[in-house]
Amino acid sequence: MFVEAIKTIWESSGFYAMTWQNLVMIVLACVLIYLAIAKKFEPMLLLPIAFGVLLVNLPITGIMDSPIGDNPGGLLYYLYQGVKLGIYPSLIFLGIGAMTDFGPLIARPSSLLIGAGAQFGIAIAFVLAIALGFEPEAAASIAIIGGADGPTAIFLTSRLYRDLLPAIAIAAYSYMALIPLIQPPIMRLLTTKKERAVKMEQLREVGKVEKICFPIIVTIFCVLLLPSVAPLIGMLMLGNLFKESGVVERLSSTAQNALINIVTIFLGITVGATARADNFLRPETLKIILLGLTAFIFSTIGGLLLGKLMYLITKGKVNPLIGSAGVSAVPMAARVSQVEGQRANPSNFLLMHAMGPNVAGVIGSAIAAGILLALFG
């Protein structure tokens, strides 16, 4: 009787149901946890994503199972509905908007061109993905990694090709974390020391009325042009209006602190929980990771080339390094521009100048997602 009881317990345990694929994913989850904690690679999202990967690959927990008849689904199945329905990425954009200062972009509207140029990698990755045999919807989902905007990548993929969500989310956030390693060699390759040493004039002071009108005007124009982008642009600009209006400090504080932190936990753990061994350990995953890196590199190149064009047009008044900040990883990409500028000229202060293209990249990646949704959604 005792032996039978032990046998029953063993056969009903996760150890008995463990496969080599589960083991691989558990090791991967532990590696991601290490990178999030020890190397600080986007820990705010990578840590919950990694733990979601760990949970879903522990056998027979049912934590992501959908409901069957009277049997309820798993906890993460219900939380995942926020990803599936596009709720979490939009709420994160609300928080981002409440934390963003569009002043540098308003002071230098030409930054919009650089933000647009930094979406170049999206087009390149889309073409390459099609050439590698991906369906257009899958290719569009992979390509958006080039926008360097995790919530946008998740939002678009959940609408177009949900099966690729875990690989795309992990690739997007990993490359965002690796910006300080990926971008500097490209920046030095495409610019001269003379260009990198350019000191830019101080930006004009932007008035409160301009800052209040900006989110309203952008919302009207972008949503009329691309209605599908309303959830992202609308929430981004609402959050910014909370911040700039000065009359709803509590709402602004909640959006940029408590709300975004709670949603980040739910988003991260449920996106990670989609990375089951059976749909993640495929050749397509490696292709996605390589295509994502290609998209990211070409987005950096596109931004830098626009920066060099601005340098030529203004006869040396614009430092082309701010072009690399056109990817929408705020504010990390702008900080990399600042660091590289100071290496060439210790008296250089490019951070605020780079923030213009940086926040333009947030708008640009959302618009790129809207275009892809309009074409393939």
CORNOR-V64466 format. One record per pair of residues at least 24 apart in sequence whose ideal C-beta (glycine too) atoms are under 10 Angstrom apart, sorted by the first residue. I is the first residue (numbers start at 1). J is the second residue. Records with the same first field share a line. If there is no record, write none. Layout:
I=J ; J
//
This chain:
12=60
13=59 ; 60
14=57 ; 58 ; 59 ; 60 ; 61
15=59
16=59 ; 60
17=58 ; 59 ; 60
18=57 ; 58 ; 59 ; 60
19=57 ; 59 ; 277 ; 278
20=277 ; 281
21=57 ; 276 ; 277 ; 278 ; 280 ; 281
22=56 ; 57 ; 58 ; 59 ; 276 ; 277 ; 278 ; 281
23=57 ; 277
24=57 ; 277 ; 280 ; 281
25=53 ; 54 ; 56 ; 57 ; 58 ; 275 ; 276 ; 277 ; 278 ; 280 ; 281
26=53 ; 54 ; 57 ; 58 ; 277
27=54 ; 57
28=53 ; 54 ; 57 ; 170 ; 275 ; 277 ; 280 ; 281
29=53 ; 54 ; 55 ; 56 ; 57 ; 58 ; 272 ; 275
30=54
32=170 ; 173 ; 174 ; 272 ; 275
35=174 ; 177 ; 178
36=173 ; 177 ; 268
39=177 ; 178
40=177
41=173 ; 174 ; 176 ; 177 ; 178
42=150 ; 172 ; 173 ; 174 ; 175 ; 176 ; 177 ; 178 ; 179 ; 268 ; 329 ; 332
43=177
44=173 ; 260 ; 261 ; 264 ; 265 ; 268
45=92 ; 150 ; 151 ; 154 ; 169 ; 170 ; 172 ; 173 ; 176 ; 177 ; 264 ; 265 ; 267 ; 268 ; 269 ; 271 ; 272
46=150 ; 169 ; 170 ; 173 ; 174 ; 176 ; 177 ; 268 ; 272
47=264 ; 265 ; 268 ; 269 ; 272
48=264 ; 265 ; 266 ; 267 ; 268 ; 269 ; 270 ; 271 ; 272 ; 273
49=150 ; 166 ; 169 ; 170 ; 173 ; 174 ; 267 ; 268 ; 269 ; 270 ; 271 ; 272 ; 273 ; 274 ; 275
50=170 ; 268 ; 269 ; 272 ; 275
51=265 ; 268 ; 269 ; 272 ; 273
52=76 ; 79 ; 80 ; 166 ; 169 ; 267 ; 268 ; 269 ; 270 ; 271 ; 272 ; 273 ; 274 ; 275
53=166 ; 170 ; 269 ; 271 ; 272 ; 273 ; 274 ; 275 ; 276 ; 277 ; 280
54=269 ; 272 ; 273 ; 275
55=269 ; 272 ; 273
56=166 ; 269 ; 270 ; 272 ; 273 ; 274 ; 275 ; 276 ; 277 ; 280
57=272 ; 273 ; 275 ; 276 ; 277 ; 278 ; 280
59=277
63=269 ; 273
64=270 ; 273 ; 274 ; 276
74=273
75=269 ; 270 ; 273
76=266 ; 269 ; 270 ; 272 ; 273 ; 274
77=270 ; 273
78=270
79=265 ; 266 ; 267 ; 269 ; 270 ; 273
80=158 ; 165 ; 266 ; 267 ; 269 ; 270 ; 271 ; 273 ; 274
81=266 ; 270
82=158 ; 263 ; 266 ; 267 ; 270
83=154 ; 155 ; 157 ; 158 ; 162 ; 165 ; 169 ; 266 ; 267 ; 270 ; 271 ; 273 ; 274
84=158 ; 159 ; 162 ; 165 ; 270 ; 274
85=158 ; 159 ; 231
86=151 ; 154 ; 155 ; 156 ; 158 ; 159 ; 231 ; 232
87=155 ; 158 ; 231 ; 263 ; 266 ; 267
88=151 ; 154 ; 155 ; 158 ; 262 ; 263 ; 264 ; 265 ; 266 ; 267 ; 268 ; 270 ; 271
89=149 ; 150 ; 151 ; 152 ; 153 ; 154 ; 155 ; 156 ; 157 ; 158 ; 231 ; 232 ; 235 ; 263 ; 267 ; 366 ; 369
90=151 ; 155 ; 230 ; 231 ; 232 ; 233 ; 234 ; 235 ; 236 ; 238 ; 263
91=151 ; 231 ; 235 ; 239 ; 255 ; 259 ; 260 ; 262 ; 263 ; 264 ; 266 ; 267
92=149 ; 150 ; 151 ; 152 ; 154 ; 155 ; 232 ; 235 ; 236 ; 239 ; 259 ; 260 ; 263 ; 264 ; 267
93=149 ; 151 ; 152 ; 155 ; 231 ; 232 ; 233 ; 234 ; 235 ; 236 ; 237 ; 238 ; 239 ; 240 ; 260 ; 362 ; 366
94=232 ; 234 ; 235 ; 236 ; 237 ; 238 ; 239 ; 240 ; 242 ; 251 ; 254 ; 255 ; 256 ; 259 ; 260 ; 263
95=151 ; 235 ; 236 ; 239 ; 252 ; 254 ; 255 ; 256 ; 257 ; 258 ; 259 ; 260 ; 261 ; 262 ; 263 ; 264
96=149 ; 151 ; 232 ; 235 ; 236 ; 239 ; 240 ; 255 ; 256 ; 260 ; 328 ; 330 ; 359 ; 362
97=215 ; 232 ; 233 ; 234 ; 235 ; 236 ; 237 ; 238 ; 239 ; 240 ; 241 ; 242 ; 243 ; 244 ; 252 ; 255 ; 256 ; 359 ; 362
98=235 ; 236 ; 238 ; 239 ; 240 ; 241 ; 242 ; 243 ; 244 ; 248 ; 251 ; 252 ; 253 ; 254 ; 255 ; 256 ; 257 ; 259 ; 260
99=239 ; 240 ; 243 ; 252 ; 255 ; 256 ; 257 ; 260 ; 330 ; 331
100=215 ; 236 ; 237 ; 239 ; 240 ; 243 ; 244 ; 256 ; 330 ; 331 ; 355 ; 358 ; 359 ; 362 ; 363
101=206 ; 211 ; 240 ; 243 ; 244 ; 331 ; 352 ; 355 ; 359
102=206 ; 210 ; 211 ; 214 ; 215 ; 218 ; 236 ; 237 ; 240 ; 243 ; 244 ; 355 ; 356 ; 359 ; 360 ; 362 ; 363
103=203 ; 204 ; 205 ; 206 ; 207 ; 210 ; 211 ; 214 ; 244 ; 352 ; 355 ; 356 ; 359
104=203 ; 206 ; 322 ; 334 ; 351 ; 352 ; 353 ; 354 ; 355 ; 356 ; 357 ; 358 ; 359 ; 360
105=203 ; 206 ; 214 ; 218 ; 355 ; 356 ; 357 ; 358 ; 359 ; 360 ; 361 ; 362 ; 363
106=203 ; 204 ; 206 ; 207 ; 210 ; 211 ; 213 ; 214 ; 356 ; 359
107=202 ; 203 ; 204 ; 205 ; 206 ; 210 ; 352 ; 353 ; 355 ; 356
108=200 ; 203 ; 204 ; 310 ; 318 ; 322 ; 352 ; 353 ; 355 ; 356 ; 357 ; 360
109=356 ; 360
110=306 ; 310 ; 313 ; 314 ; 318 ; 356 ; 357 ; 360
111=306 ; 310 ; 318 ; 322 ; 323 ; 325 ; 326 ; 353 ; 354 ; 355 ; 356 ; 357 ; 358 ; 359 ; 360 ; 361
112=326 ; 356 ; 357 ; 359 ; 360 ; 361 ; 363 ; 364
113=303 ; 306 ; 307 ; 309 ; 310 ; 323 ; 326 ; 357 ; 360 ; 364
114=302 ; 303 ; 304 ; 305 ; 306 ; 307 ; 309 ; 310 ; 318 ; 320 ; 322 ; 323 ; 324 ; 325 ; 326 ; 354 ; 356 ; 357 ; 358 ; 360 ; 361 ; 364
115=303 ; 306 ; 323 ; 325 ; 326 ; 327 ; 328 ; 356 ; 357 ; 358 ; 359 ; 360 ; 361 ; 362 ; 363 ; 364 ; 365 ; 367
116=302 ; 303 ; 306 ; 326 ; 357 ; 360 ; 361 ; 363 ; 364 ; 367 ; 368
117=299 ; 301 ; 302 ; 303 ; 304 ; 305 ; 306 ; 307 ; 309 ; 310 ; 323 ; 326 ; 357 ; 360 ; 361 ; 364
118=146 ; 147 ; 148 ; 298 ; 299 ; 300 ; 301 ; 302 ; 303 ; 304 ; 305 ; 306 ; 307 ; 323 ; 324 ; 325 ; 326 ; 327 ; 328 ; 333 ; 357 ; 358 ; 360 ; 361 ; 364 ; 365
119=143 ; 144 ; 146 ; 147 ; 148 ; 295 ; 298 ; 299 ; 302 ; 303 ; 326 ; 327 ; 328 ; 361 ; 364 ; 365 ; 367 ; 368 ; 369 ; 371
120=146 ; 295 ; 298 ; 299 ; 300 ; 301 ; 302 ; 303 ; 304 ; 305 ; 306 ; 326
121=145 ; 146 ; 147 ; 148 ; 291 ; 292 ; 293 ; 294 ; 295 ; 296 ; 297 ; 298 ; 299 ; 300 ; 301 ; 302 ; 303 ; 327
122=146 ; 147 ; 295 ; 296 ; 298 ; 299 ; 302 ; 364 ; 365 ; 368 ; 369 ; 371 ; 372
123=295 ; 298 ; 299 ; 302 ; 368
124=291 ; 294 ; 295 ; 297 ; 298 ; 299 ; 301 ; 302
125=288 ; 290 ; 291 ; 292 ; 293 ; 294 ; 295 ; 296 ; 297 ; 298 ; 299
126=291 ; 295 ; 368 ; 372 ; 376
128=287 ; 290 ; 291 ; 294 ; 295 ; 298
129=287 ; 288 ; 291 ; 292 ; 294 ; 295
132=284 ; 287 ; 288 ; 290 ; 291
133=284 ; 287
134=161 ; 164 ; 284 ; 287 ; 288 ; 291
135=160 ; 161 ; 376
136=160 ; 161 ; 372 ; 375 ; 376
137=161 ; 162 ; 164 ; 372 ; 375 ; 376 ; 377
138=163 ; 164 ; 168 ; 284 ; 288 ; 376
139=291 ; 372 ; 376
140=368 ; 369 ; 371 ; 372 ; 373 ; 375 ; 376 ; 377
141=165 ; 167 ; 168 ; 288 ; 369 ; 372 ; 376
142=167 ; 168 ; 171 ; 172 ; 284 ; 287 ; 288 ; 289 ; 290 ; 291 ; 292 ; 294 ; 295
143=168 ; 291 ; 292 ; 294 ; 295 ; 368 ; 369 ; 372
144=168 ; 172 ; 292 ; 295 ; 365 ; 368 ; 369 ; 372
145=169 ; 171 ; 172 ; 173 ; 174 ; 175 ; 176 ; 288 ; 289 ; 291 ; 292 ; 293 ; 294 ; 295 ; 296 ; 299
146=172 ; 175 ; 291 ; 292 ; 293 ; 294 ; 295 ; 296 ; 297 ; 298 ; 299 ; 300 ; 302 ; 327 ; 365 ; 368
147=172 ; 295 ; 296 ; 299 ; 326 ; 327 ; 328 ; 329 ; 361 ; 362 ; 364 ; 365 ; 366 ; 367 ; 368 ; 369
148=172 ; 173 ; 175 ; 176 ; 179 ; 182 ; 183 ; 292 ; 295 ; 296 ; 299 ; 300 ; 326 ; 327 ; 328 ; 329 ; 330 ; 332 ; 333 ; 358 ; 361 ; 362 ; 365
149=176 ; 232 ; 327 ; 328 ; 329 ; 330 ; 361 ; 362 ; 364 ; 365 ; 366 ; 368 ; 369
150=174 ; 175 ; 176 ; 264 ; 267 ; 268 ; 271 ; 328 ; 329
151=232 ; 235 ; 236 ; 263 ; 264 ; 267 ; 328 ; 362 ; 365 ; 366 ; 369
152=229 ; 232 ; 328 ; 362 ; 364 ; 365 ; 366 ; 367 ; 368 ; 369 ; 370
153=292 ; 365 ; 369
154=267 ; 268 ; 270 ; 271
155=229 ; 231 ; 232 ; 366 ; 369 ; 373
156=228 ; 232 ; 365 ; 366 ; 368 ; 369 ; 370 ; 372 ; 373 ; 376 ; 377
157=271 ; 369
158=271 ; 274
159=228 ; 231 ; 369 ; 372 ; 373 ; 376 ; 377
160=369 ; 372 ; 373 ; 375 ; 376 ; 377
161=376
162=274
163=274 ; 279 ; 282 ; 284
164=274 ; 279 ; 280 ; 282 ; 284 ; 285 ; 288
165=270 ; 271 ; 274 ; 275 ; 279
166=271 ; 272 ; 273 ; 274 ; 275 ; 276 ; 279 ; 280 ; 285 ; 288
167=274 ; 275 ; 279 ; 280 ; 282 ; 284 ; 285 ; 286 ; 287 ; 288 ; 289 ; 292
168=271 ; 285 ; 288 ; 289 ; 291 ; 292
169=267 ; 268 ; 271 ; 272 ; 274 ; 275
170=271 ; 272 ; 275 ; 280 ; 285 ; 288 ; 289 ; 292
171=285 ; 288 ; 289 ; 290 ; 291 ; 292 ; 293 ; 295 ; 296
172=288 ; 292 ; 295 ; 296 ; 329
173=268 ; 271 ; 329
174=289 ; 292 ; 293 ; 296
175=289 ; 292 ; 293 ; 295 ; 296 ; 297 ; 299 ; 327 ; 329
176=296 ; 327 ; 328 ; 329 ; 330 ; 332 ; 333
177=329 ; 332
178=293 ; 296 ; 332
179=296 ; 300 ; 324 ; 325 ; 327 ; 329 ; 332 ; 333 ; 335 ; 336
180=332 ; 333 ; 335 ; 336 ; 339
181=336
182=293 ; 296 ; 297 ; 300 ; 324 ; 327 ; 336
183=296 ; 297 ; 299 ; 300 ; 303 ; 304 ; 321 ; 324 ; 325 ; 327 ; 329 ; 332 ; 333 ; 336 ; 337 ; 339 ; 340
184=300 ; 321 ; 324 ; 336 ; 337 ; 339 ; 340 ; 343
185=297 ; 300
186=296 ; 297 ; 298 ; 300 ; 301 ; 303 ; 304 ; 324
187=300 ; 301 ; 303 ; 304 ; 307 ; 320 ; 321 ; 323 ; 324 ; 336 ; 337 ; 339 ; 340 ; 341 ; 343 ; 344
188=321 ; 340 ; 343 ; 344
189=301 ; 304
190=300 ; 301 ; 303 ; 304 ; 305 ; 307 ; 308 ; 320 ; 321 ; 323 ; 324
191=304 ; 307 ; 308 ; 311 ; 319 ; 320 ; 321 ; 323 ; 324 ; 340 ; 344
192=308 ; 311 ; 320 ; 344
193=343 ; 344 ; 345
194=311 ; 316 ; 344 ; 345
195=304 ; 307 ; 308 ; 311 ; 312 ; 316 ; 318 ; 319 ; 320 ; 321 ; 344
196=319 ; 320 ; 321 ; 337 ; 340 ; 341 ; 342 ; 343 ; 344 ; 345 ; 348 ; 350
197=319 ; 321 ; 341 ; 342 ; 343 ; 344 ; 345 ; 346 ; 347 ; 348
198=311 ; 314 ; 316 ; 317 ; 318 ; 319 ; 320 ; 321 ; 322 ; 341 ; 344 ; 345 ; 348 ; 350
199=317 ; 319 ; 341 ; 345 ; 347 ; 348 ; 349 ; 350 ; 353
200=314 ; 317 ; 318 ; 319 ; 321 ; 322 ; 341 ; 348 ; 349 ; 350 ; 352 ; 353 ; 354
201=317 ; 318 ; 353
202=349 ; 352 ; 353
203=352 ; 353 ; 355 ; 356
208=244 ; 245 ; 246
209=244
210=244
211=240 ; 241 ; 243 ; 244 ; 245 ; 246
212=240 ; 241 ; 243 ; 244 ; 245 ; 246
213=241 ; 244
214=240 ; 241 ; 244
215=239 ; 240 ; 241 ; 242 ; 243 ; 244 ; 245
216=240 ; 241
218=363
222=363 ; 366 ; 367 ; 370
223=370
225=367 ; 370 ; 371 ; 374
226=366 ; 367 ; 368 ; 369 ; 370 ; 371 ; 373 ; 374
227=370 ; 373 ; 374
228=369 ; 370 ; 371 ; 372 ; 373 ; 374 ; 377
229=363 ; 366 ; 367 ; 368 ; 369 ; 370 ; 371 ; 373 ; 374
230=370
231=366 ; 369 ; 370
232=362 ; 363 ; 365 ; 366 ; 367 ; 369 ; 370
233=362 ; 363 ; 366 ; 367 ; 369 ; 370
234=366
235=366
236=359 ; 362 ; 363 ; 366
237=363
240=359
295=327
296=327 ; 329
299=324 ; 326 ; 327 ; 328 ; 333 ; 361 ; 364 ; 365
300=324 ; 325 ; 326 ; 327 ; 333 ; 336
302=326 ; 327
303=327 ; 333 ; 337 ; 357 ; 358 ; 360 ; 361 ; 364
304=337
306=357
307=337 ; 354 ; 357
310=357
318=353
319=344 ; 345 ; 348 ; 350 ; 353 ; 354
321=348 ; 350 ; 353 ; 354
322=350 ; 351 ; 352 ; 353 ; 354 ; 355 ; 356 ; 357 ; 358
323=354 ; 357
324=354 ; 357 ; 358
325=350 ; 351 ; 353 ; 354 ; 355 ; 356 ; 357 ; 358 ; 359 ; 360 ; 361
326=354 ; 356 ; 357 ; 358 ; 359 ; 360 ; 361 ; 364 ; 365
327=357 ; 358 ; 361 ; 362 ; 364 ; 365
328=357 ; 358 ; 359 ; 360 ; 361 ; 362 ; 363 ; 364 ; 365 ; 366 ; 368
329=358 ; 361 ; 362 ; 365
330=355 ; 358 ; 359 ; 361 ; 362
331=355 ; 358 ; 359
332=358
333=357 ; 358 ; 361
334=358 ; 359 ; 361
//
